[in-house]
Each structure stands twice: as structure tokens, then as C-alpha cells.
């Protein structure tokens, strides 16, 4: 019988054979291509058991927000039904309850990361295109017998981006209806980088006009939507509830200082050293390990690491400002 020490060595050897995929934010790709991945699947269980109707999570860049949203999509979406192999060996797969719900929900998954236009008209048009792309992911609904010809016609118009602002505001709610009617199950909505178009609206001077549009879209999709099961939004900044989410009394806001989900985004110090012991050795490990390095502060939540890193940040503000704090144009406008 193989000793426990031998088992540990074997598992370490398996980890060392994994590849590091730089820049990939697709959970399925990382799992299918044998890439090294820190297990964050406990987030799935924590979020699901919270019971929150709408969760807004804000974190700086490079904290794994998009990868976690991709993971949620792979876990819940009917698109990944019978793809339990993506989660085998991960924490969530040890719980039979969660094995049974994997791939069992209709999911609307979209991102506003590319909405970076400099005027209101182009911004809303870009959002229309994103919504149209999202509809195209579910074009199989057009073959269903449960919809009327009028409903199919409306679906096709939105899919082809033939919609005015009011139709665009209701489009996610309407897609939730289509999915609920087809699958007989309420829909999960995942919106990544919700705040990117709002940052651009503020910088380029069309905030007041745009905020009315986006408030209507969020209210329709997240507040008055009887076909919605749960929703998660992620972004860099927390936009004031009064300006955007005034109609949402079902919103749980999780910031970088919140204890909830504190280990689900970024790496704890324990995980950093786990990567060092089990993962492919990064060539810049010594730089990461140094307590005063910026990398260490980003990947460790230890308070002393953040304090030590303040020296590095203050001496290299131009280098870290855009990556950590967001748009340099926005910062200049605020006088920082």
C-alpha cells in the first residue's frame, strides 16, 4: 500500500505537470486544457446558500471576478449539462446536493467589459449588440412550439439588434421569460463588469442621460422580473445606490472590505504559498514572496502586506494607478 507521504508526492507531481495559462478567464478552457487553477468553487456554495436575490461584488482588477463568473456559468447553465467533469476533484463536487443541481438552470451570462464608447448613442448601441449576441446564444428557442409567432418575431428583432431604447431596457427581462417558459425554471442572470459603461459615461460627460437608461435596464431585469431566480453582478467600483439602484431593495453589496466572500476573490496568503508548493514554479516567485512587493499585496489579504505595499505604491504611482485603481482619465478628472 502506498504511504501517505508517497500520495502527497504523487499529487504534487500531478500539479507540477499542469500548465499556467496567462490571461485566460474561461473556466471550462482552464479545466479542459489541464491548466493550473486555484479552487474557488466554495464560492458557488456560499453564494447559493446565502439566498440573496441580487448580489453585487466589487473588487479591483486582477482579482478573478471574470473567472469566477465563468465558473458560475459552467456550474449552473443548461449549456453545461452533463459537464460535471469540469468540477471533478474540486471542493463543490464533494457535495451530492450540488452535483444534482449542476447544469440544471437557464443562465443569461453577459459582460459590459467592452462598452467603452465616448457618447451616449454609441454606448447604448453597443449594449444593444451585446444583448443581441446574448439572444443568439439561445436561438434554439425559435424552434420551440411553446411560443407564438408574435413572440418569435419579437425575439428575432432583438437578436438582430432591431430595438429602441425601451425595448433594450426590457430585453433581459423578456429573455428571462422565454427561458423560463421553455425550461420551466426561473433564470439565473450573471452580469460581469456592470460598471464599465458608467465609468465611460462619467468621463465623457453623458452621465445624466445614460444613467436613466441603465437604471431602467437594471430595474426591469433585477427588480420587476418574476422569471428571475438569482443574479450576480461584478465590477470595479460601487456606484451609489441612489443614482443607479434606488429601486432595488433586494441588493446585497459586497465590497473589498466585506467579510462575505473574502476568500473567494484574489488569493489568501495561504493560497499563495499553496501555489508555491504545488503549482508550476513561476520565474518571479521571489518577487511575489517579498512582503513589500505589489504582487504580494494583490494576492494576499494579510493586512501587514497591504501596509508594506503602500511604500511601493507611493513611490510608483504612475505604474500601479491604472492597473489597481481603474481608468487614469477618471482619476485625473477627480484630481487624484
C-alpha positions, -999 to +999 in steps of 0.1 A: +000+000+000+013+034-009+023+056+020+006+089+027+039+107+020+040+089-013+005+100-021+014+136-013+044+134-036+022+119-063-003+147-060+024+173-061+038+157-092+004+159-109+002+196-100+037+203-114+026+189-148-002+215-151+003+245-173-001+281-164-024+299-188-017+336-187-047+358-193-073+331-197-106+338-179-126+309-192-132+283-165-140+255-190-109+262-211-087+260-180-101+227-169-102+212-203-066+221-211-051+209-179-042+244-166-033+252-130-063+266-111-068+276-075-100+260-063-126+287-057-157+265-060-166+271-024-179+305-037-206+285-055-219+270-023-216+302-003-235+323-028-262+297-034-268+292+003-269+329+010-303+331-006-296+367-018-318+377-048-292+401-063-255+402-053-232+430-064-195+422-059-168+448-063-131+441-065-100+458-081-087+444-114-069+411-114-089+396-085-105+369-106-140+383-110-145+372-146-131+338-139-155+333-110-184+344-132-173+320-159-172+293-132-208+301-121-219+299-157-203+265-162-218+252-130-254+263-133-260+267-170-280+242-190-253+247-217-230+227-194-255+200-185-236+166-182-203+185-178-197+175-142-162+166-154-153+203-152-157+201-114-144+167-106-118+169-078-129+204-068-145+212-034-180+217-046-181+183-062-178+165-029-214+176-020-241+154-036-266+183-033-245+204-057-238+175-080-275+173-085-280+209-095-250+213-118-261+222-153-298+225-143-307+262-147-312+285-177-285+312-174-281+346-190-244+354-190-231+387-204-204+412-199-202+450-203-163+449-204-161+462-240-186+491-236-161+519-238-177+544-262-174+581-258-210+592-264-245+581-253-257+569-287-227+546-294-228+532-258-264+522-260-259+508-294-230+487-281-252+474-253-279+465-279-253+444-297-243+426-265-279+419-258-284+407-294-254+384-290-269+370-258-302+362-275-283+344-303-268+321-277-304+309-271-317+309-307-328+273-302-359+289-286-371+299-320-377+262-328-398+256-297-436+250-301-444+268-269-441+303-283-464+323-305-453+337-339-455+372-324-431+361-296-407+346-321-409+377-342-400+399-312-372+375-302-358+377-337-359+415-338-339+418-306-315+391-317-309+412-349-305+444-327-336+460-341-348+477-310-353+511-295-341+521-260-373+510-242-371+475-259-335+472-249-343+481-213-368+452-212-348+427-233-331+408-204-364+405-186-381+392-218-353+367-224-358+355-188-394+349-197-385+330-229-361+308-209-385+302-180-413+293-204-391+268-223-372+252-194-400+256-167-374+270-144-365+306-133-334+321-148-300+330-133-285+363-145-248+369-145-235+404-155-198+409-155-182+444-154-215+461-149-199+495-142-176+499-173-202+519-194-209+541-163-173+550-159-172+560-196-204+580-192-189+599-163-156+606-180-171+617-214-199+638-199-231+619-207-237+605-173-272+621-167-285+608-200-270+573-197-280+568-160-317+569-169-312+542-195-291+519-173-314+524-143-344+513-164-325+482-177-314+471-142-349+478-127-365+457-154-341+428-152-334+427-115-364+442-097-397+436-116-387+403-131-408+374-120-388+350-141-355+357-122-341+331-098-309+348-087-284+373-101-248+383-096-231+414-109-194+422-106-174+454-112-145+475-100-165+503-084-195+506-063-218+531-079-241+549-055-274+531-048-292+564-050-281+570-086-285+536-102-300+511-078-326+532-060-354+509-070-336+477-059-343+468-022-331+432-029-295+441-035-266+427-014-234+448-020-201+431-013-170+453-013-133+446-008-137+453+029-167+429+034-160+396+052-186+378+030-168+360+001-135+375+013-115+344+003-134+339-030-116+366-049-079+371-051-056+348-031-052+344+006-016+342+019-023+305+025-032+300-012-001+319-024+021+295-005+000+266-017+007+277-053+044+279-044+044+243-031+020+226-056+019+247-087+043+252-116+071+274-102+068+310-115+101+326-126+093+357-105+084+338-073+109+356-052+094+389-062+059+377-053+072+364-019+088+397-009+063+413+015+068+448+001+060+438-035+029+449-052+022+414-064+021+401-029-003+428-018-026+419-046-026+382-039-025+382-001-052+397+021-028+399+051-031+435+065+007+439+070+013+431+033-010+459+023+007+483+047+041+474+035+029+477-001+019+513+005+055+523+003+059+506-031+027+522-044+035+557-032+069+555-050+054+541-082+020+557-085+021+561-123+029+524-127+002+510-105-025+536-107-042+523-139-040+486-130-052+489-095-075+519-093-091+519-128-091+545-156-063+571-154-086+596-171-112+592-144-086+596-117-073+628-133-108+642-135-112+635-098-079+653-091-060+623-078 
